Amino acid sequence: MVDMTAHEITARVPVPGPVPAVWAVLTDWPHQGEWMLGTKVRVVSGDGHSVGSRLIGFTGVLDVGFLDELEIVEWTPPRMCRARHLGRLLRGTASFAVDPRDNGSVITWTERLDPPFGPLGALGLRVLAPLLSWGMARSLRRLAARPW
């Protein structure tokens, strides 16, 4: 059976840095807010670099936003990290993939989200998807603009 409410959003951005360096910056959770729009992340369980580690992210402006609890379910450095969203509001998976490219790397960030509130949540996610996609791509472009 296909879940018609799940929605996948993907952003892919080239980065001039080599795969190991890009991976290190991408998975430096406490510093993710330096390039990821409106987000602060911290490790709350485990080392943050292995399956089973848990992270808490706050996404928002000032004190208005939401918490996102994540558990790392796949860790294949320096190429793939997949996490499961565990919150009541945000469910699904998030992944970062880093692949070599001619003069650097390319990052693919994918969110597969299962919205809350049934059909109403699915409609809301479809409406918000272009904004989420823009924010993901903008964040990755900020990361790509760092000095490598």
QUIFEN-V486184 format. One record per residue. N is the residue number from 1. RES is the residue in three letters. PSI is psi in radians with two decimals (NA if undefined). OMEGA is omega in whole degrees, 0 to 359 (none if undefined). D_FIRST is the distance of its C-alpha to the first C-alpha in Angstrom with 1 decimal. Layout:
# QUIFEN-V486184
n:N res:RES psi:PSI omega:OMEGA d_first:D_FIRST
n:N res:RES psi:PSI omega:OMEGA d_first:D_FIRST
This chain:
# QUIFEN-V486184
n:1 res:MET psi:2.35 omega:181 d_first:0.0
n:2 res:VAL psi:2.33 omega:177 d_first:3.8
n:3 res:ASP psi:1.89 omega:184 d_first:6.5
n:4 res:MET psi:-0.17 omega:182 d_first:9.1
n:5 res:THR psi:-0.38 omega:181 d_first:11.9
n:6 res:ALA psi:2.58 omega:183 d_first:12.3
n:7 res:HIS psi:2.28 omega:180 d_first:15.2
n:8 res:GLU psi:2.31 omega:179 d_first:16.9
n:9 res:ILE psi:2.26 omega:183 d_first:20.7
n:10 res:THR psi:2.41 omega:172 d_first:22.9
n:11 res:ALA psi:2.40 omega:181 d_first:26.6
n:12 res:ARG psi:2.19 omega:185 d_first:28.7
n:13 res:VAL psi:2.31 omega:174 d_first:32.5
n:14 res:PRO psi:2.56 omega:181 d_first:35.2
n:15 res:VAL psi:2.36 omega:182 d_first:37.6
n:16 res:PRO psi:-0.13 omega:182 d_first:41.1
n:17 res:GLY psi:2.75 omega:177 d_first:41.0
n:18 res:PRO psi:2.71 omega:185 d_first:40.3
n:19 res:VAL psi:-0.89 omega:183 d_first:37.1
n:20 res:PRO psi:-0.67 omega:180 d_first:38.6
n:21 res:ALA psi:-0.72 omega:179 d_first:40.3
n:22 res:VAL psi:-0.77 omega:178 d_first:37.3
n:23 res:TRP psi:-0.78 omega:182 d_first:35.1
n:24 res:ALA psi:-0.74 omega:179 d_first:37.9
n:25 res:VAL psi:-0.75 omega:182 d_first:38.0
n:26 res:LEU psi:-0.67 omega:184 d_first:34.2
n:27 res:THR psi:0.31 omega:172 d_first:33.8
n:28 res:ASP psi:1.42 omega:190 d_first:37.0
n:29 res:TRP psi:-0.84 omega:182 d_first:35.3
n:30 res:PRO psi:-0.36 omega:181 d_first:38.4
n:31 res:HIS psi:0.11 omega:181 d_first:39.5
n:32 res:GLN psi:-0.56 omega:180 d_first:36.2
n:33 res:GLY psi:-0.26 omega:178 d_first:37.6
n:34 res:GLU psi:-0.42 omega:181 d_first:40.2
n:35 res:TRP psi:-0.41 omega:181 d_first:37.7
n:36 res:MET psi:2.15 omega:184 d_first:34.5
n:37 res:LEU psi:2.21 omega:171 d_first:35.1
n:38 res:GLY psi:0.48 omega:185 d_first:35.6
n:39 res:THR psi:2.43 omega:172 d_first:34.2
n:40 res:LYS psi:2.34 omega:184 d_first:35.9
n:41 res:VAL psi:2.50 omega:173 d_first:34.3
n:42 res:ARG psi:2.65 omega:177 d_first:35.8
n:43 res:VAL psi:2.27 omega:180 d_first:35.0
n:44 res:VAL psi:-0.21 omega:179 d_first:34.9
n:45 res:SER psi:2.41 omega:182 d_first:34.1
n:46 res:GLY psi:-2.90 omega:183 d_first:34.7
n:47 res:ASP psi:-0.08 omega:181 d_first:36.3
n:48 res:GLY psi:-0.04 omega:182 d_first:33.7
n:49 res:HIS psi:0.67 omega:179 d_first:33.5
n:50 res:SER psi:2.76 omega:177 d_first:31.4
n:51 res:VAL psi:2.38 omega:180 d_first:28.1
n:52 res:GLY psi:-0.32 omega:176 d_first:28.2
n:53 res:SER psi:2.56 omega:180 d_first:30.5
n:54 res:ARG psi:2.51 omega:181 d_first:29.8
n:55 res:LEU psi:2.65 omega:171 d_first:30.7
n:56 res:ILE psi:2.24 omega:176 d_first:31.3
n:57 res:GLY psi:2.48 omega:172 d_first:31.4
n:58 res:PHE psi:2.17 omega:177 d_first:33.0
n:59 res:THR psi:2.18 omega:180 d_first:32.2
n:60 res:GLY psi:-2.96 omega:179 d_first:34.4
n:61 res:VAL psi:2.27 omega:186 d_first:38.0
n:62 res:LEU psi:-2.13 omega:180 d_first:40.8
n:63 res:ASP psi:0.20 omega:181 d_first:39.4
n:64 res:VAL psi:2.03 omega:181 d_first:36.7
n:65 res:GLY psi:-2.65 omega:181 d_first:33.2
n:66 res:PHE psi:2.72 omega:175 d_first:30.7
n:67 res:LEU psi:2.51 omega:179 d_first:30.2
n:68 res:ASP psi:1.94 omega:177 d_first:27.4
n:69 res:GLU psi:2.28 omega:183 d_first:27.1
n:70 res:LEU psi:2.60 omega:173 d_first:25.7
n:71 res:GLU psi:2.24 omega:178 d_first:25.5
n:72 res:ILE psi:2.16 omega:181 d_first:25.9
n:73 res:VAL psi:-0.24 omega:174 d_first:23.3
n:74 res:GLU psi:2.32 omega:181 d_first:24.5
n:75 res:TRP psi:1.81 omega:182 d_first:28.1
n:76 res:THR psi:1.34 omega:182 d_first:29.4
n:77 res:PRO psi:2.58 omega:357 d_first:32.6
n:78 res:PRO psi:0.65 omega:188 d_first:33.6
n:79 res:ARG psi:-0.64 omega:189 d_first:30.4
n:80 res:MET psi:2.34 omega:169 d_first:27.3
n:81 res:CYS psi:2.21 omega:176 d_first:26.6
n:82 res:ARG psi:2.38 omega:180 d_first:23.2
n:83 res:ALA psi:2.66 omega:177 d_first:23.1
n:84 res:ARG psi:2.25 omega:174 d_first:20.7
n:85 res:HIS psi:2.22 omega:185 d_first:21.6
n:86 res:LEU psi:-0.01 omega:185 d_first:22.4
n:87 res:GLY psi:2.94 omega:176 d_first:23.9
n:88 res:ARG psi:-0.59 omega:181 d_first:23.1
n:89 res:LEU psi:-0.75 omega:185 d_first:23.2
n:90 res:LEU psi:2.04 omega:179 d_first:21.7
n:91 res:ARG psi:2.67 omega:179 d_first:18.5
n:92 res:GLY psi:-2.63 omega:180 d_first:16.7
n:93 res:THR psi:2.74 omega:174 d_first:18.6
n:94 res:ALA psi:2.47 omega:177 d_first:21.7
n:95 res:SER psi:2.59 omega:170 d_first:23.2
n:96 res:PHE psi:2.27 omega:173 d_first:26.6
n:97 res:ALA psi:2.40 omega:178 d_first:27.3
n:98 res:VAL psi:2.15 omega:181 d_first:30.9
n:99 res:ASP psi:2.58 omega:178 d_first:31.8
n:100 res:PRO psi:2.61 omega:178 d_first:35.3
n:101 res:ARG psi:2.81 omega:186 d_first:36.6
n:102 res:ASP psi:-1.12 omega:183 d_first:40.0
n:103 res:ASN psi:0.76 omega:180 d_first:42.0
n:104 res:GLY psi:-2.26 omega:186 d_first:39.7
n:105 res:SER psi:2.99 omega:169 d_first:36.0
n:106 res:VAL psi:2.32 omega:178 d_first:32.9
n:107 res:ILE psi:2.35 omega:173 d_first:30.6
n:108 res:THR psi:2.10 omega:178 d_first:27.0
n:109 res:TRP psi:2.12 omega:181 d_first:25.6
n:110 res:THR psi:2.30 omega:173 d_first:21.9
n:111 res:GLU psi:2.15 omega:173 d_first:20.4
n:112 res:ARG psi:1.82 omega:190 d_first:16.6
n:113 res:LEU psi:2.41 omega:175 d_first:16.9
n:114 res:ASP psi:1.75 omega:187 d_first:14.9
n:115 res:PRO psi:2.60 omega:174 d_first:17.4
n:116 res:PRO psi:3.03 omega:172 d_first:18.8
n:117 res:PHE psi:0.46 omega:173 d_first:19.7
n:118 res:GLY psi:-2.43 omega:184 d_first:16.4
n:119 res:PRO psi:-0.58 omega:179 d_first:16.8
n:120 res:LEU psi:-0.75 omega:177 d_first:20.4
n:121 res:GLY psi:-0.68 omega:178 d_first:19.6
n:122 res:ALA psi:-0.75 omega:178 d_first:17.1
n:123 res:LEU psi:-0.77 omega:178 d_first:19.9
n:124 res:GLY psi:-0.72 omega:179 d_first:22.5
n:125 res:LEU psi:-0.68 omega:178 d_first:20.7
n:126 res:ARG psi:-0.64 omega:178 d_first:20.5
n:127 res:VAL psi:-0.72 omega:183 d_first:24.2
n:128 res:LEU psi:-0.28 omega:186 d_first:25.1
n:129 res:ALA psi:-0.77 omega:179 d_first:23.3
n:130 res:PRO psi:-0.64 omega:178 d_first:26.4
n:131 res:LEU psi:-0.73 omega:178 d_first:28.6
n:132 res:LEU psi:-0.77 omega:179 d_first:26.5
n:133 res:SER psi:-0.79 omega:178 d_first:26.4
n:134 res:TRP psi:-0.80 omega:181 d_first:30.2
n:135 res:GLY psi:-0.68 omega:178 d_first:30.9
n:136 res:MET psi:-0.83 omega:180 d_first:29.1
n:137 res:ALA psi:-0.72 omega:178 d_first:30.9
n:138 res:ARG psi:-0.75 omega:178 d_first:34.2
n:139 res:SER psi:-0.81 omega:180 d_first:33.9
n:140 res:LEU psi:-0.61 omega:176 d_first:33.5
n:141 res:ARG psi:-0.62 omega:176 d_first:36.4
n:142 res:ARG psi:-0.74 omega:177 d_first:38.5
n:143 res:LEU psi:-0.77 omega:181 d_first:37.7
n:144 res:ALA psi:-0.50 omega:183 d_first:38.6
n:145 res:ALA psi:-0.17 omega:179 d_first:41.9
n:146 res:ARG psi:2.73 omega:175 d_first:43.2
n:147 res:PRO psi:2.27 omega:180 d_first:46.1
n:148 res:TRP psi:NA omega:none d_first:45.0
